[in-house]
Amino acid sequence: MNPETPEPEKRLKLTRAADIRARKVNFLATDLIPLGTLTVLSGNSGVGKTTIALNYLAQLTRGELEGFYFGKPQSVIILSPEDDEAAITRPRLEAAGADLERVHFMSASRRTANGEIDTYIQFPNDIPLLVEAVKQTGAAAIMIDPIASLIAGNLDKREDVRASFDRLAAEVAKEYQLGIILIAHNRKGTGQVRHMVSGSTAITDAARSVLAVAKNDEDETIVLAVDKSSYSTAEGLNLAYRLTSVEISLANGQTSTVARAECLGASDVTVAELHARHSGEEQVNADRNAAQQFILEHLQGSPGLEAAAGDVLKAGRAAGFNDSEMKDARRRCRDPKVASRKSGFGAGWVWGVEVEIDDPQSSPEDTQGGTKVAKVAGFDIQPPSPPSLPPTTEDPTLDIPEEGKEAA
């Protein structure tokens, strides 16, 4: 090469797949928050997303978070410039039962002619400071709340988002195998849940896990949905949370009432439904998608409006639906509801149309399998056929291992 010819900026690099060692992806919170990458947690302002995130961190500091560090208490780093640490964040952590010795609030200062003054942190320029904080604390998790306050540039521009997110993922999350939770706000409107995150779609494209929360006004719960999960089969899972009030003692001898998030388990209501409901676009039957309609029509032709869950899934596959679509559709059937239950002691799981009877004059014949059912428009109940339905060996409605249910 002519010495006067500048070298190209990029050089070809080839790596054989055979030379790469396969590795397992571990989770900070089983199936929800992977280690070594970014997780986006989004929701409307004031819905409780930060309270839920702090609940995860509190469990991690106690070694009680179901995941890679279960039984091993870990330190965490929090960057939350919009919330007062003394008035808001510490009380929430205390209410959640965090080991406060393992929680570190990160900020920065700079030297001036008049001495040290506090300054703001922004990424990607201040990633070296974050790396230094990780080395000093040995943190297993970082919460950045909200990303709009800590990411430089315009969040609506893909190149600005990727400039920060790619470096956070590569230089911090992957390099030190920790989980980074990015709190994001939603924009107004409807559509696919992950597309409601305020800013460029690069925000959710760069994350390997996208969690979304919404409030269910009917029972005052908060629903958390796994809207994207690149490393687990939990996509489509919805968990219900309740915010409870906890009274804590303050340094001045007074007390304060603070919210704490409590996981109630799987939710039949999805975040997508709640967004539609809040926007006024929900219709009782019109929002029934093709998979839901298929399930209801299949059960309509079954004795007692129920069938072995494995058989319904098999029929769905033959009709072009995958198991994940079928399970999610079953959970979202609301009018009528399709329940998943055991068909009998030692028997398998069945899916069945389930509607409670309000008529006190209903006869015993209207009760099947211990569940009250009633005629629903378009559904004629047929007598159950003896013997009981052929069993399936497991509950096909579950998308994640048993231990994943307790991850939150």
C-alpha positions as CSV (number, residue, x, y, z in Angstrom):
1,M,0.0,0.0,0.0
2,N,1.3,3.5,-0.9
3,P,2.4,5.1,2.4
4,E,0.5,8.3,1.3
5,T,-2.8,6.4,0.9
6,P,-4.8,6.6,4.2
7,E,-5.9,3.3,5.7
8,P,-9.6,2.5,5.4
9,E,-11.7,3.3,8.5
10,K,-13.1,-0.2,8.6
11,R,-11.4,-3.5,8.1
12,L,-13.0,-6.9,7.3
13,K,-13.4,-9.2,10.3
14,L,-14.7,-12.8,9.9
15,T,-15.4,-15.2,12.8
16,R,-16.4,-18.8,12.3
17,A,-19.4,-19.9,14.3
18,A,-17.4,-23.0,15.3
19,D,-14.9,-20.7,17.2
20,I,-17.7,-19.0,19.3
21,R,-18.5,-20.7,22.6
22,A,-22.2,-20.8,23.2
23,R,-23.3,-19.5,26.6
24,K,-26.4,-19.4,28.6
25,V,-28.3,-16.1,29.2
26,N,-28.8,-15.5,32.9
27,F,-31.6,-13.4,34.3
28,L,-31.6,-10.8,37.1
29,A,-35.3,-11.5,37.5
30,T,-36.3,-14.8,35.9
31,D,-37.6,-14.4,32.3
32,L,-38.1,-10.6,32.9
33,I,-34.8,-8.8,33.3
34,P,-31.8,-10.4,31.5
35,L,-28.2,-9.9,32.6
36,G,-25.7,-8.4,30.1
37,T,-28.2,-6.2,28.2
38,L,-30.8,-3.5,28.5
39,T,-34.4,-3.8,29.7
40,V,-36.9,-1.0,29.0
41,L,-39.8,-0.5,31.5
42,S,-42.4,1.8,30.1
43,G,-45.8,3.3,31.2
44,N,-47.8,6.5,31.6
45,S,-46.6,9.0,34.1
46,G,-47.6,8.2,37.7
47,V,-48.8,4.6,37.0
48,G,-46.3,3.0,39.3
49,K,-43.5,1.8,37.0
50,T,-40.7,3.2,39.2
51,T,-42.3,1.7,42.4
52,I,-42.3,-1.8,40.7
53,A,-38.7,-1.4,39.5
54,L,-37.6,-0.4,43.0
55,N,-39.4,-3.5,44.3
56,Y,-37.1,-5.7,42.1
57,L,-34.0,-3.8,43.3
58,A,-35.1,-4.2,46.9
59,Q,-35.5,-7.9,46.5
60,L,-32.1,-8.1,44.8
61,T,-30.4,-6.4,47.8
62,R,-31.9,-9.0,50.1
63,G,-31.0,-11.9,47.9
64,E,-34.7,-12.7,47.4
65,L,-35.2,-11.9,43.7
66,E,-35.9,-15.1,41.8
67,G,-33.1,-15.3,39.2
68,F,-29.3,-15.7,38.9
69,Y,-28.6,-14.0,42.2
70,F,-31.3,-15.7,44.3
71,G,-29.8,-16.3,47.8
72,K,-27.0,-13.9,47.1
73,P,-27.7,-10.2,48.1
74,Q,-26.3,-7.7,45.6
75,S,-25.6,-4.0,45.3
76,V,-27.5,-1.7,43.0
77,I,-26.9,1.7,41.4
78,I,-29.8,4.2,40.9
79,L,-29.7,7.3,38.7
80,S,-32.9,9.2,39.2
81,P,-32.4,13.0,38.9
82,E,-36.1,13.9,38.8
83,D,-37.0,12.3,42.2
84,D,-35.8,13.6,45.5
85,E,-33.6,10.9,47.1
86,A,-34.6,11.8,50.7
87,A,-38.3,12.5,50.2
88,I,-39.2,9.9,47.5
89,T,-36.7,7.3,46.5
90,R,-35.2,6.2,49.9
91,P,-38.7,6.0,51.5
92,R,-39.9,3.8,48.6
93,L,-36.8,1.6,49.0
94,E,-37.4,1.3,52.7
95,A,-41.0,0.5,52.2
96,A,-40.0,-2.3,49.8
97,G,-37.6,-3.7,52.4
98,A,-34.3,-2.9,50.6
99,D,-31.0,-3.3,52.3
100,L,-30.1,0.4,52.1
101,E,-26.4,-0.3,52.6
102,R,-26.4,-2.0,49.2
103,V,-28.2,0.9,47.3
104,H,-26.0,3.6,45.8
105,F,-27.3,6.8,44.3
106,M,-25.0,8.1,41.5
107,S,-24.4,11.7,40.7
108,A,-21.5,13.8,39.7
109,S,-19.6,17.0,40.4
110,R,-17.0,19.1,38.7
111,R,-14.2,21.3,39.9
112,T,-14.5,25.0,39.3
113,A,-12.6,28.1,40.5
114,N,-15.1,28.4,43.3
115,G,-14.7,24.7,44.3
116,E,-16.7,21.5,43.6
117,I,-20.2,22.0,42.3
118,D,-22.9,19.4,41.4
119,T,-23.5,18.7,37.8
120,Y,-25.7,16.5,35.7
121,I,-24.9,13.1,34.1
122,Q,-25.6,12.3,30.5
123,F,-24.8,9.3,28.4
124,P,-22.9,8.3,26.3
125,N,-20.3,10.9,27.5
126,D,-20.4,9.9,31.1
127,I,-20.3,6.1,30.6
128,P,-16.7,6.0,32.1
129,L,-18.2,7.4,35.3
130,L,-20.8,4.7,35.4
131,V,-18.1,2.0,34.8
132,E,-16.2,3.5,37.7
133,A,-19.3,3.3,39.9
134,V,-19.8,-0.4,38.9
135,K,-16.2,-1.2,39.8
136,Q,-16.4,0.5,43.2
137,T,-19.8,-1.0,44.2
138,G,-19.8,-4.3,42.5
139,A,-23.4,-3.6,41.5
140,A,-25.4,-6.3,39.7
141,A,-28.1,-3.8,38.5
142,I,-28.5,-0.2,37.4
143,M,-31.8,1.7,37.2
144,I,-31.8,4.8,35.0
145,D,-35.0,6.8,35.6
146,P,-36.1,8.3,33.3
147,I,-34.0,7.8,30.2
148,A,-35.2,11.2,28.8
149,S,-33.3,13.0,31.6
150,L,-30.0,11.1,31.2
151,I,-29.6,10.4,27.5
152,A,-27.9,13.1,25.4
153,G,-29.4,14.3,22.1
154,N,-32.9,13.8,20.8
155,L,-34.8,10.7,21.8
156,D,-36.8,10.9,18.6
157,K,-33.6,10.5,16.5
158,R,-32.5,6.9,16.0
159,E,-28.8,7.8,15.8
160,D,-28.9,9.7,19.1
161,V,-30.6,6.8,20.9
162,R,-28.3,4.1,19.5
163,A,-25.2,6.3,20.4
164,S,-26.1,5.9,24.1
165,F,-27.9,2.6,24.1
166,D,-25.3,0.6,22.2
167,R,-22.5,1.8,24.4
168,L,-24.5,1.2,27.6
169,A,-25.2,-2.4,26.4
170,A,-21.7,-3.2,25.3
171,E,-19.4,-1.3,27.7
172,V,-21.5,-1.7,30.9
173,A,-24.2,-4.4,30.7
174,K,-22.3,-6.9,28.7
175,E,-18.8,-6.2,30.0
176,Y,-19.8,-6.5,33.6
177,Q,-22.8,-8.9,33.1
178,L,-25.3,-6.8,35.0
179,G,-28.9,-5.8,34.3
180,I,-29.7,-2.2,33.3
181,I,-33.4,-1.1,33.7
182,L,-34.3,2.0,31.7
183,I,-37.5,3.7,32.8
184,A,-39.4,5.3,29.8
185,H,-42.6,7.3,29.5
186,N,-45.4,6.5,27.0
187,R,-46.7,8.8,24.3
188,K,-50.4,9.3,23.8
189,G,-52.2,7.0,21.4
190,T,-52.8,3.3,20.8
191,G,-51.2,0.5,18.9
192,Q,-48.6,-2.1,19.7
193,V,-47.5,-1.6,23.2
194,R,-43.8,-1.3,22.5
195,H,-44.5,1.4,19.9
196,M,-46.1,3.6,22.5
197,V,-42.8,4.3,24.2
198,S,-42.0,8.0,23.8
199,G,-39.1,8.5,21.4
200,S,-37.6,6.6,18.6
201,T,-38.4,3.0,18.0
202,A,-34.6,2.4,18.5
203,I,-35.3,2.5,22.2
204,T,-37.2,-0.8,22.2
205,D,-35.2,-2.2,19.3
206,A,-32.0,-1.9,21.3
207,A,-33.5,-3.5,24.4
208,R,-33.6,-7.3,24.6
209,S,-36.5,-7.1,27.1
210,V,-39.4,-4.6,27.0
211,L,-41.8,-4.5,30.0
212,A,-44.9,-2.3,29.9
213,V,-47.2,-1.3,32.8
214,A,-50.8,0.1,32.8
215,K,-53.4,0.7,35.4
216,N,-56.6,-1.4,35.7
217,D,-59.2,1.0,37.0
218,E,-61.7,-1.8,37.6
219,D,-59.8,-3.3,40.5
220,E,-57.1,-0.6,41.1
221,T,-54.3,-3.0,40.1
222,I,-51.2,-2.4,38.0
223,V,-50.6,-4.8,35.1
224,L,-47.1,-5.5,33.9
225,A,-46.7,-7.1,30.5
226,V,-43.7,-8.8,28.9
227,D,-44.0,-7.1,25.5
228,K,-40.7,-8.2,24.1
229,S,-38.4,-11.0,25.4
230,S,-35.4,-12.0,23.2
231,Y,-34.0,-14.4,25.6
232,S,-37.1,-16.2,27.1
233,T,-40.5,-17.5,26.1
234,A,-42.3,-15.1,28.5
235,E,-43.4,-12.7,25.8
236,G,-47.2,-12.2,26.3
237,L,-47.1,-12.8,30.0
238,N,-49.0,-10.3,32.1
239,L,-48.6,-9.9,35.9
240,A,-50.8,-8.0,38.3
241,Y,-49.5,-5.8,41.0
242,R,-51.2,-4.0,43.8
243,L,-49.8,-0.8,45.4
244,T,-50.1,-1.0,49.2
245,S,-49.4,1.7,51.7
246,V,-46.5,1.2,54.2
247,E,-45.8,3.5,57.1
248,I,-42.1,4.2,57.7
249,S,-40.2,6.2,60.3
250,L,-38.4,9.4,59.3
251,A,-35.2,10.8,60.7
252,N,-37.0,13.6,62.6
253,G,-39.2,11.1,64.5
254,Q,-42.2,11.6,62.3
255,T,-43.8,8.9,60.0
256,S,-44.6,8.9,56.3
257,T,-47.0,6.7,54.3
258,V,-45.3,5.2,51.2
259,A,-46.4,3.0,48.3
260,R,-45.0,-0.5,47.9
261,A,-45.6,-2.9,45.0
262,E,-46.9,-6.4,45.7
263,C,-47.1,-9.0,43.0
264,L,-50.4,-10.9,42.8
265,G,-49.5,-13.3,40.1
266,A,-50.6,-13.7,36.5
267,S,-53.3,-11.4,35.1
268,D,-56.1,-12.2,32.7
269,V,-56.2,-8.6,31.7
270,T,-53.4,-7.4,29.4
271,V,-51.7,-4.1,29.1
272,A,-52.8,-3.9,25.4
273,E,-56.4,-4.2,26.6
274,L,-56.0,-1.5,29.2
275,H,-54.5,0.9,26.7
276,A,-57.4,0.3,24.4
277,R,-59.8,0.7,27.2
278,H,-58.2,4.0,28.3
279,S,-58.3,5.4,24.8
280,G,-62.0,4.6,24.5
281,E,-61.5,2.2,21.6
282,E,-62.3,-1.1,23.5
283,Q,-65.4,-2.9,22.3
284,V,-66.7,-6.0,24.1
285,N,-66.7,-8.3,21.2
286,A,-65.2,-6.4,18.3
287,D,-61.6,-6.6,19.7
288,R,-61.7,-10.4,19.5
289,N,-58.9,-11.4,17.3
290,A,-58.8,-14.5,15.0
291,A,-57.2,-16.7,17.6
292,Q,-59.8,-15.8,20.2
293,Q,-62.6,-16.5,17.8
294,F,-61.1,-19.8,16.8
295,I,-60.9,-20.9,20.5
296,L,-64.5,-19.9,21.2
297,E,-65.8,-21.7,18.0
298,H,-63.8,-24.8,18.9
299,L,-65.2,-24.9,22.4
300,Q,-68.7,-24.2,21.2
301,G,-68.6,-27.6,19.4
302,S,-67.3,-29.4,22.5
303,P,-69.3,-31.2,25.2
304,G,-69.9,-28.8,28.1
305,L,-68.1,-26.0,26.2
306,E,-64.7,-27.4,27.3
307,A,-61.9,-29.5,25.7
308,A,-58.5,-30.8,26.6
309,A,-56.1,-27.9,26.4
310,G,-53.6,-29.9,24.4
311,D,-56.3,-30.7,21.9
312,V,-57.2,-27.0,21.5
313,L,-53.6,-26.1,20.9
314,K,-53.2,-28.9,18.4
315,A,-56.2,-27.7,16.5
316,G,-54.9,-24.2,16.6
317,R,-51.6,-25.2,15.1
318,A,-53.5,-26.9,12.3
319,A,-55.3,-23.7,11.7
320,G,-52.1,-21.7,11.5
321,F,-51.8,-20.3,15.0
322,N,-48.7,-20.9,17.2
323,D,-49.0,-21.9,20.8
324,S,-48.0,-18.5,22.1
325,E,-50.8,-16.8,20.1
326,M,-53.3,-19.4,21.4
327,K,-52.3,-19.0,25.0
328,D,-52.4,-15.3,24.9
329,A,-55.8,-15.3,23.1
330,R,-57.2,-17.6,25.8
331,R,-56.1,-15.3,28.5
332,R,-57.7,-12.3,26.7
333,C,-61.1,-13.9,26.2
334,R,-63.3,-11.8,28.5
335,D,-66.9,-12.1,27.2
336,P,-67.2,-15.0,27.6
337,K,-64.1,-15.9,29.6
338,V,-62.2,-19.0,28.8
339,A,-60.7,-20.6,31.9
340,S,-57.9,-23.1,32.3
341,R,-58.5,-25.7,35.0
342,K,-57.9,-29.3,35.9
343,S,-60.6,-31.7,34.6
344,G,-60.4,-33.8,37.8
345,F,-58.1,-35.2,40.4
346,G,-55.0,-36.5,38.7
347,A,-56.4,-35.6,35.3
348,G,-55.2,-33.1,32.7
349,W,-55.9,-29.5,32.0
350,V,-58.9,-28.3,30.0
351,W,-60.0,-25.0,28.5
352,G,-63.6,-24.2,29.0
353,V,-66.0,-21.3,28.6
354,E,-66.8,-19.9,32.0
355,V,-69.6,-17.5,32.9
356,E,-71.0,-17.1,36.4
357,I,-74.8,-17.3,36.8
358,D,-76.6,-14.4,38.4
359,D,-80.0,-16.1,38.2
360,P,-80.8,-17.5,41.7
361,Q,-83.4,-19.8,40.1
362,S,-80.8,-21.6,38.1
363,S,-81.0,-25.4,38.3
364,P,-78.2,-27.8,39.4
365,E,-78.0,-28.9,35.8
366,D,-76.5,-25.5,34.9
367,T,-73.4,-26.3,37.0
368,Q,-70.7,-28.4,35.4
369,G,-67.3,-29.4,36.8
370,G,-67.8,-27.4,40.0
371,T,-68.1,-24.1,37.9
372,K,-71.3,-22.2,37.4
373,V,-71.9,-21.7,33.7
374,A,-74.7,-20.1,31.7
375,K,-75.8,-19.8,28.1
376,V,-73.9,-17.1,26.3
377,A,-75.1,-15.6,23.1
378,G,-74.2,-18.0,20.3
379,F,-73.2,-20.8,22.7
380,D,-75.5,-23.7,23.5
381,I,-74.3,-25.9,26.4
382,Q,-74.2,-29.5,25.6
383,P,-74.3,-32.2,28.3
384,P,-70.8,-33.4,29.4
385,S,-69.9,-36.8,28.1
386,P,-68.6,-39.5,30.5
387,P,-65.9,-40.4,31.2
388,S,-63.9,-37.2,31.9
389,L,-61.8,-35.7,29.2
390,P,-58.5,-37.4,28.2
391,P,-55.8,-35.8,30.4
392,T,-52.9,-33.8,29.2
393,T,-49.7,-34.1,31.3
394,E,-49.1,-30.4,32.0
395,D,-50.8,-27.0,31.9
396,P,-50.2,-25.7,28.4
397,T,-51.2,-22.2,29.4
398,L,-47.9,-21.7,31.1
399,D,-45.2,-20.0,29.0
400,I,-42.5,-19.9,31.7
401,P,-41.1,-22.3,34.3
402,E,-42.8,-22.5,37.7
403,E,-40.0,-20.4,39.3
404,G,-40.6,-17.6,36.8
405,K,-44.0,-16.9,38.4
406,E,-42.3,-15.5,41.5
407,A,-39.8,-13.4,39.6
408,A,-41.4,-10.1,40.4
